[in-house]
Amino acid sequence: MLNACESLAGADDLLQTVPTVIAMSDSINDASAVVFAARFYSAVASAQSVSTALEQAKVAMAVSALDDADLPEVRAREDVDLVSLLLVQPMSSR
């Protein structure tokens, strides 16, 4: 994830190195960035897909009545399925 305002323009270049990029299409205020990051990384840490984590983060922003909920956008290489892409593997039960 690019933690910077107006970072979407460089996303396609980064896809040559990484499978997916989440970036902001415009300036985002601090409160929105905090809500987005907290929910997104919490979902990722609990072994949810990138797609689910992104959706949860955007919903958290909308529920918080933050105007910037439409700014986070995802770009992915053609061979990447965001619904199944996990950045953290679930812990196996003992």
MODELLER restraints for C-alpha pairs under 7 A, 6 or more apart:
rsr = mdl.restraints
at = mdl.atoms
rsr.add(forms.Gaussian(group=physical.xy_distance, feature=features.Distance(at['CA:1:A'], at['CA:21:A']), mean=5.62, stdev=0.5))
rsr.add(forms.Gaussian(group=physical.xy_distance, feature=features.Distance(at['CA:1:A'], at['CA:22:A']), mean=4.65, stdev=0.5))
rsr.add(forms.Gaussian(group=physical.xy_distance, feature=features.Distance(at['CA:1:A'], at['CA:23:A']), mean=6.11, stdev=0.5))
rsr.add(forms.Gaussian(group=physical.xy_distance, feature=features.Distance(at['CA:2:A'], at['CA:22:A']), mean=6.15, stdev=0.5))
rsr.add(forms.Gaussian(group=physical.xy_distance, feature=features.Distance(at['CA:2:A'], at['CA:23:A']), mean=5.12, stdev=0.5))
rsr.add(forms.Gaussian(group=physical.xy_distance, feature=features.Distance(at['CA:4:A'], at['CA:24:A']), mean=6.90, stdev=0.5))
rsr.add(forms.Gaussian(group=physical.xy_distance, feature=features.Distance(at['CA:5:A'], at['CA:24:A']), mean=5.59, stdev=0.5))
rsr.add(forms.Gaussian(group=physical.xy_distance, feature=features.Distance(at['CA:5:A'], at['CA:26:A']), mean=5.74, stdev=0.5))
rsr.add(forms.Gaussian(group=physical.xy_distance, feature=features.Distance(at['CA:5:A'], at['CA:27:A']), mean=4.51, stdev=0.5))
rsr.add(forms.Gaussian(group=physical.xy_distance, feature=features.Distance(at['CA:5:A'], at['CA:28:A']), mean=5.84, stdev=0.5))
rsr.add(forms.Gaussian(group=physical.xy_distance, feature=features.Distance(at['CA:6:A'], at['CA:24:A']), mean=5.22, stdev=0.5))
rsr.add(forms.Gaussian(group=physical.xy_distance, feature=features.Distance(at['CA:6:A'], at['CA:25:A']), mean=4.97, stdev=0.5))
rsr.add(forms.Gaussian(group=physical.xy_distance, feature=features.Distance(at['CA:6:A'], at['CA:26:A']), mean=4.25, stdev=0.5))
rsr.add(forms.Gaussian(group=physical.xy_distance, feature=features.Distance(at['CA:6:A'], at['CA:27:A']), mean=5.57, stdev=0.5))
rsr.add(forms.Gaussian(group=physical.xy_distance, feature=features.Distance(at['CA:7:A'], at['CA:23:A']), mean=5.39, stdev=0.5))
rsr.add(forms.Gaussian(group=physical.xy_distance, feature=features.Distance(at['CA:7:A'], at['CA:24:A']), mean=5.38, stdev=0.5))
rsr.add(forms.Gaussian(group=physical.xy_distance, feature=features.Distance(at['CA:7:A'], at['CA:25:A']), mean=6.43, stdev=0.5))
rsr.add(forms.Gaussian(group=physical.xy_distance, feature=features.Distance(at['CA:8:A'], at['CA:23:A']), mean=4.91, stdev=0.5))
rsr.add(forms.Gaussian(group=physical.xy_distance, feature=features.Distance(at['CA:8:A'], at['CA:24:A']), mean=5.46, stdev=0.5))
rsr.add(forms.Gaussian(group=physical.xy_distance, feature=features.Distance(at['CA:8:A'], at['CA:25:A']), mean=5.15, stdev=0.5))
rsr.add(forms.Gaussian(group=physical.xy_distance, feature=features.Distance(at['CA:11:A'], at['CA:21:A']), mean=6.03, stdev=0.5))
rsr.add(forms.Gaussian(group=physical.xy_distance, feature=features.Distance(at['CA:11:A'], at['CA:75:A']), mean=6.83, stdev=0.5))
rsr.add(forms.Gaussian(group=physical.xy_distance, feature=features.Distance(at['CA:15:A'], at['CA:21:A']), mean=6.99, stdev=0.5))
rsr.add(forms.Gaussian(group=physical.xy_distance, feature=features.Distance(at['CA:15:A'], at['CA:76:A']), mean=6.78, stdev=0.5))
rsr.add(forms.Gaussian(group=physical.xy_distance, feature=features.Distance(at['CA:15:A'], at['CA:77:A']), mean=6.22, stdev=0.5))
rsr.add(forms.Gaussian(group=physical.xy_distance, feature=features.Distance(at['CA:19:A'], at['CA:76:A']), mean=5.85, stdev=0.5))
rsr.add(forms.Gaussian(group=physical.xy_distance, feature=features.Distance(at['CA:19:A'], at['CA:77:A']), mean=5.69, stdev=0.5))
rsr.add(forms.Gaussian(group=physical.xy_distance, feature=features.Distance(at['CA:19:A'], at['CA:80:A']), mean=6.46, stdev=0.5))
rsr.add(forms.Gaussian(group=physical.xy_distance, feature=features.Distance(at['CA:20:A'], at['CA:75:A']), mean=5.66, stdev=0.5))
rsr.add(forms.Gaussian(group=physical.xy_distance, feature=features.Distance(at['CA:20:A'], at['CA:76:A']), mean=4.16, stdev=0.5))
rsr.add(forms.Gaussian(group=physical.xy_distance, feature=features.Distance(at['CA:20:A'], at['CA:77:A']), mean=6.40, stdev=0.5))
rsr.add(forms.Gaussian(group=physical.xy_distance, feature=features.Distance(at['CA:21:A'], at['CA:74:A']), mean=5.70, stdev=0.5))
rsr.add(forms.Gaussian(group=physical.xy_distance, feature=features.Distance(at['CA:21:A'], at['CA:75:A']), mean=5.23, stdev=0.5))
rsr.add(forms.Gaussian(group=physical.xy_distance, feature=features.Distance(at['CA:21:A'], at['CA:76:A']), mean=6.31, stdev=0.5))
rsr.add(forms.Gaussian(group=physical.xy_distance, feature=features.Distance(at['CA:22:A'], at['CA:72:A']), mean=6.50, stdev=0.5))
rsr.add(forms.Gaussian(group=physical.xy_distance, feature=features.Distance(at['CA:22:A'], at['CA:73:A']), mean=5.53, stdev=0.5))
rsr.add(forms.Gaussian(group=physical.xy_distance, feature=features.Distance(at['CA:22:A'], at['CA:74:A']), mean=4.39, stdev=0.5))
rsr.add(forms.Gaussian(group=physical.xy_distance, feature=features.Distance(at['CA:22:A'], at['CA:75:A']), mean=6.38, stdev=0.5))
rsr.add(forms.Gaussian(group=physical.xy_distance, feature=features.Distance(at['CA:23:A'], at['CA:72:A']), mean=5.58, stdev=0.5))
rsr.add(forms.Gaussian(group=physical.xy_distance, feature=features.Distance(at['CA:23:A'], at['CA:73:A']), mean=5.53, stdev=0.5))
rsr.add(forms.Gaussian(group=physical.xy_distance, feature=features.Distance(at['CA:23:A'], at['CA:74:A']), mean=6.47, stdev=0.5))
rsr.add(forms.Gaussian(group=physical.xy_distance, feature=features.Distance(at['CA:24:A'], at['CA:71:A']), mean=5.21, stdev=0.5))
rsr.add(forms.Gaussian(group=physical.xy_distance, feature=features.Distance(at['CA:24:A'], at['CA:72:A']), mean=4.63, stdev=0.5))
rsr.add(forms.Gaussian(group=physical.xy_distance, feature=features.Distance(at['CA:24:A'], at['CA:73:A']), mean=6.12, stdev=0.5))
rsr.add(forms.Gaussian(group=physical.xy_distance, feature=features.Distance(at['CA:25:A'], at['CA:71:A']), mean=5.25, stdev=0.5))
rsr.add(forms.Gaussian(group=physical.xy_distance, feature=features.Distance(at['CA:25:A'], at['CA:72:A']), mean=6.54, stdev=0.5))
rsr.add(forms.Gaussian(group=physical.xy_distance, feature=features.Distance(at['CA:25:A'], at['CA:73:A']), mean=6.82, stdev=0.5))
rsr.add(forms.Gaussian(group=physical.xy_distance, feature=features.Distance(at['CA:26:A'], at['CA:71:A']), mean=6.33, stdev=0.5))
rsr.add(forms.Gaussian(group=physical.xy_distance, feature=features.Distance(at['CA:28:A'], at['CA:68:A']), mean=6.18, stdev=0.5))
rsr.add(forms.Gaussian(group=physical.xy_distance, feature=features.Distance(at['CA:32:A'], at['CA:61:A']), mean=6.35, stdev=0.5))
rsr.add(forms.Gaussian(group=physical.xy_distance, feature=features.Distance(at['CA:32:A'], at['CA:66:A']), mean=6.20, stdev=0.5))
rsr.add(forms.Gaussian(group=physical.xy_distance, feature=features.Distance(at['CA:32:A'], at['CA:68:A']), mean=6.34, stdev=0.5))
rsr.add(forms.Gaussian(group=physical.xy_distance, feature=features.Distance(at['CA:35:A'], at['CA:60:A']), mean=6.81, stdev=0.5))
rsr.add(forms.Gaussian(group=physical.xy_distance, feature=features.Distance(at['CA:35:A'], at['CA:61:A']), mean=6.16, stdev=0.5))
rsr.add(forms.Gaussian(group=physical.xy_distance, feature=features.Distance(at['CA:36:A'], at['CA:57:A']), mean=4.86, stdev=0.5))
rsr.add(forms.Gaussian(group=physical.xy_distance, feature=features.Distance(at['CA:36:A'], at['CA:58:A']), mean=6.61, stdev=0.5))
rsr.add(forms.Gaussian(group=physical.xy_distance, feature=features.Distance(at['CA:36:A'], at['CA:61:A']), mean=6.33, stdev=0.5))
rsr.add(forms.Gaussian(group=physical.xy_distance, feature=features.Distance(at['CA:39:A'], at['CA:56:A']), mean=6.61, stdev=0.5))
rsr.add(forms.Gaussian(group=physical.xy_distance, feature=features.Distance(at['CA:39:A'], at['CA:57:A']), mean=4.89, stdev=0.5))
rsr.add(forms.Gaussian(group=physical.xy_distance, feature=features.Distance(at['CA:39:A'], at['CA:60:A']), mean=6.98, stdev=0.5))
rsr.add(forms.Gaussian(group=physical.xy_distance, feature=features.Distance(at['CA:40:A'], at['CA:53:A']), mean=4.94, stdev=0.5))
rsr.add(forms.Gaussian(group=physical.xy_distance, feature=features.Distance(at['CA:40:A'], at['CA:54:A']), mean=5.90, stdev=0.5))
rsr.add(forms.Gaussian(group=physical.xy_distance, feature=features.Distance(at['CA:40:A'], at['CA:56:A']), mean=6.79, stdev=0.5))
rsr.add(forms.Gaussian(group=physical.xy_distance, feature=features.Distance(at['CA:40:A'], at['CA:57:A']), mean=5.00, stdev=0.5))
rsr.add(forms.Gaussian(group=physical.xy_distance, feature=features.Distance(at['CA:43:A'], at['CA:53:A']), mean=4.99, stdev=0.5))
rsr.add(forms.Gaussian(group=physical.xy_distance, feature=features.Distance(at['CA:44:A'], at['CA:50:A']), mean=6.79, stdev=0.5))
rsr.add(forms.Gaussian(group=physical.xy_distance, feature=features.Distance(at['CA:44:A'], at['CA:53:A']), mean=5.99, stdev=0.5))
rsr.add(forms.Gaussian(group=physical.xy_distance, feature=features.Distance(at['CA:44:A'], at['CA:87:A']), mean=6.46, stdev=0.5))
rsr.add(forms.Gaussian(group=physical.xy_distance, feature=features.Distance(at['CA:44:A'], at['CA:88:A']), mean=6.47, stdev=0.5))
rsr.add(forms.Gaussian(group=physical.xy_distance, feature=features.Distance(at['CA:45:A'], at['CA:88:A']), mean=6.15, stdev=0.5))
rsr.add(forms.Gaussian(group=physical.xy_distance, feature=features.Distance(at['CA:47:A'], at['CA:86:A']), mean=6.25, stdev=0.5))
rsr.add(forms.Gaussian(group=physical.xy_distance, feature=features.Distance(at['CA:47:A'], at['CA:88:A']), mean=5.05, stdev=0.5))
rsr.add(forms.Gaussian(group=physical.xy_distance, feature=features.Distance(at['CA:47:A'], at['CA:89:A']), mean=5.65, stdev=0.5))
rsr.add(forms.Gaussian(group=physical.xy_distance, feature=features.Distance(at['CA:47:A'], at['CA:90:A']), mean=5.19, stdev=0.5))
rsr.add(forms.Gaussian(group=physical.xy_distance, feature=features.Distance(at['CA:48:A'], at['CA:86:A']), mean=6.28, stdev=0.5))
rsr.add(forms.Gaussian(group=physical.xy_distance, feature=features.Distance(at['CA:49:A'], at['CA:82:A']), mean=6.67, stdev=0.5))
rsr.add(forms.Gaussian(group=physical.xy_distance, feature=features.Distance(at['CA:49:A'], at['CA:83:A']), mean=5.69, stdev=0.5))
rsr.add(forms.Gaussian(group=physical.xy_distance, feature=features.Distance(at['CA:49:A'], at['CA:84:A']), mean=5.76, stdev=0.5))
rsr.add(forms.Gaussian(group=physical.xy_distance, feature=features.Distance(at['CA:49:A'], at['CA:85:A']), mean=5.27, stdev=0.5))
rsr.add(forms.Gaussian(group=physical.xy_distance, feature=features.Distance(at['CA:49:A'], at['CA:86:A']), mean=4.74, stdev=0.5))
rsr.add(forms.Gaussian(group=physical.xy_distance, feature=features.Distance(at['CA:50:A'], at['CA:82:A']), mean=5.58, stdev=0.5))
rsr.add(forms.Gaussian(group=physical.xy_distance, feature=features.Distance(at['CA:50:A'], at['CA:83:A']), mean=6.62, stdev=0.5))
rsr.add(forms.Gaussian(group=physical.xy_distance, feature=features.Distance(at['CA:50:A'], at['CA:85:A']), mean=5.88, stdev=0.5))
rsr.add(forms.Gaussian(group=physical.xy_distance, feature=features.Distance(at['CA:50:A'], at['CA:86:A']), mean=6.26, stdev=0.5))
rsr.add(forms.Gaussian(group=physical.xy_distance, feature=features.Distance(at['CA:51:A'], at['CA:82:A']), mean=5.09, stdev=0.5))
rsr.add(forms.Gaussian(group=physical.xy_distance, feature=features.Distance(at['CA:51:A'], at['CA:83:A']), mean=5.11, stdev=0.5))
rsr.add(forms.Gaussian(group=physical.xy_distance, feature=features.Distance(at['CA:58:A'], at['CA:69:A']), mean=5.35, stdev=0.5))
rsr.add(forms.Gaussian(group=physical.xy_distance, feature=features.Distance(at['CA:61:A'], at['CA:69:A']), mean=5.29, stdev=0.5))
rsr.add(forms.Gaussian(group=physical.xy_distance, feature=features.Distance(at['CA:62:A'], at['CA:69:A']), mean=5.61, stdev=0.5))
